[in-house]
Amino acid sequence: MSSFRERVNAHLPIVLQFIGTASLVVIALTAICGSQSLKKMVESHDIKSTTNIHLDHMNN
């Protein structure tokens, strides 16, 4: 029968690989959610108001 340390050492690379893969998935999901939030924020702003600001600036 193997000791606890031997069993941990045998499974450690697998566990670390899983943690690394899971963290990459979390980072990817965060990037996707962040880009969607930015897209919604940009769409919520009125484009006409930014055009009027530029026109007012040019007229002064």
GUTOR-136336 format. One record per residue: residue number from 1; x negated, y negated, z negated of N, C-alpha, C in turn. Coordinates in steps of 0.02 Angstrom, whole numbers. Example, Ala and Ser with C-alpha at 12.3 -4.5 7.8 and 13.67 -1.06 7.14 Angstrom:
<atoms>
(atom 1; (-660; 284; -390); (-615; 225; -390); (-660; 165; -390)) (atom 2; (-642; 112; -354); (-684; 53; -357); (-645; -2; -394)) 
</atoms>
This chain:
<atoms>
(atom 1; (-42; 59; 0); (0; 0; 0); (-45; -62; 0)) (atom 2; (-27; -110; 41); (-68; -170; 47); (-49; -220; -7)) (atom 3; (-98; -261; -24); (-86; -311; -77); (-45; -370; -48)) (atom 4; (-21; -411; -93); (18; -469; -73); (-23; -516; -29)) (atom 5; (-85; -526; -46); (-129; -570; -8); (-138; -544; 64)) (atom 6; (-146; -480; 72); (-154; -451; 139); (-91; -459; 180)) (atom 7; (-33; -451; 148); (29; -460; 185); (39; -533; 205)) (atom 8; (21; -579; 160); (27; -650; 177); (-20; -667; 234)) (atom 9; (-82; -644; 230); (-131; -658; 283); (-110; -627; 350)) (atom 10; (-75; -571; 348); (-52; -540; 410); (4; -580; 443)) (atom 11; (46; -610; 402); (104; -646; 429); (93; -721; 436)) (atom 12; (40; -747; 409); (28; -819; 409); (24; -849; 480)) (atom 13; (-10; -819; 527); (-11; -848; 595); (58; -853; 627)) (atom 14; (98; -803; 615); (166; -803; 644); (208; -859; 612)) (atom 15; (203; -866; 547); (241; -918; 511); (218; -987; 534)) (atom 16; (153; -997; 540); (127; -1062; 561); (147; -1078; 633)) (atom 17; (147; -1028; 676); (169; -1039; 745); (243; -1058; 748)) (atom 18; (283; -1026; 706); (354; -1042; 703); (365; -1113; 678)) (atom 19; (328; -1133; 626); (335; -1200; 600); (314; -1252; 652)) (atom 20; (260; -1238; 689); (238; -1283; 742); (290; -1290; 797)) (atom 21; (319; -1234; 818); (370; -1235; 870); (432; -1272; 846)) (atom 22; (453; -1258; 784); (512; -1291; 757); (502; -1366; 752)) (atom 23; (442; -1388; 734); (429; -1460; 729); (430; -1493; 797)) (atom 24; (406; -1458; 849); (410; -1487; 917); (482; -1493; 940)) (atom 25; (523; -1444; 922); (594; -1448; 940); (628; -1507; 905)) (atom 26; (611; -1518; 842); (640; -1574; 804); (617; -1640; 835)) (atom 27; (555; -1645; 855); (530; -1706; 886); (565; -1719; 952)) (atom 28; (575; -1667; 992); (610; -1674; 1056); (683; -1697; 1045)) (atom 29; (717; -1666; 997); (786; -1686; 984); (790; -1758; 959)) (atom 30; (742; -1778; 918); (740; -1847; 894); (730; -1896; 952)) (atom 31; (687; -1878; 999); (675; -1922; 1057); (738; -1927; 1099)) (atom 32; (773; -1872; 1109); (835; -1873; 1149); (888; -1916; 1115)) (atom 33; (897; -1906; 1050); (947; -1946; 1013); (928; -2020; 1013)) (atom 34; (864; -2034; 1005); (841; -2104; 1005); (853; -2137; 1072)) (atom 35; (840; -2101; 1126); (850; -2131; 1192); (925; -2143; 1205)) (atom 36; (967; -2097; 1181); (1039; -2107; 1190); (1063; -2167; 1149)) (atom 37; (1035; -2176; 1089); (1054; -2233; 1048); (1033; -2299; 1081)) (atom 38; (972; -2300; 1109); (949; -2360; 1144); (992; -2375; 1205)) (atom 39; (1013; -2322; 1240); (1055; -2332; 1299); (1122; -2362; 1279)) (atom 40; (1151; -2337; 1224); (1215; -2365; 1201); (1207; -2437; 1178)) (atom 41; (1150; -2452; 1146); (1138; -2520; 1123); (1132; -2568; 1182)) (atom 42; (1097; -2547; 1234); (1090; -2589; 1294); (1157; -2599; 1328)) (atom 43; (1197; -2546; 1333); (1261; -2551; 1366); (1310; -2594; 1327)) (atom 44; (1300; -2599; 1261); (1347; -2638; 1220); (1337; -2713; 1229)) (atom 45; (1278; -2734; 1250); (1265; -2805; 1261); (1297; -2827; 1326)) (atom 46; (1323; -2887; 1325); (1357; -2914; 1384); (1304; -2941; 1433)) (atom 47; (1302; -2915; 1493); (1252; -2935; 1542); (1267; -3007; 1564)) (atom 48; (1330; -3028; 1566); (1347; -3096; 1588); (1315; -3148; 1541)) (atom 49; (1314; -3134; 1477); (1286; -3183; 1430); (1212; -3193; 1442)) (atom 50; (1175; -3140; 1459); (1104; -3149; 1473); (1094; -3187; 1538)) (atom 51; (1138; -3177; 1586); (1134; -3214; 1649); (1148; -3287; 1637)) (atom 52; (1197; -3303; 1595); (1212; -3372; 1580); (1154; -3406; 1543)) (atom 53; (1121; -3370; 1501); (1064; -3399; 1465); (1010; -3418; 1515)) (atom 54; (996; -3375; 1563); (946; -3391; 1614); (968; -3449; 1659)) (atom 55; (1031; -3452; 1676); (1056; -3507; 1717); (1052; -3573; 1679)) (atom 56; (1071; -3572; 1615); (1067; -3633; 1574); (995; -3656; 1567)) (atom 57; (950; -3610; 1560); (880; -3628; 1554); (853; -3659; 1618)) (atom 58; (876; -3634; 1674); (853; -3661; 1739); (882; -3730; 1752)) (atom 59; (943; -3743; 1728); (975; -3808; 1740); (946; -3863; 1697)) (atom 60; (916; -3847; 1641); (889; -3899; 1595); (822; -3923; 1617)) 
</atoms>
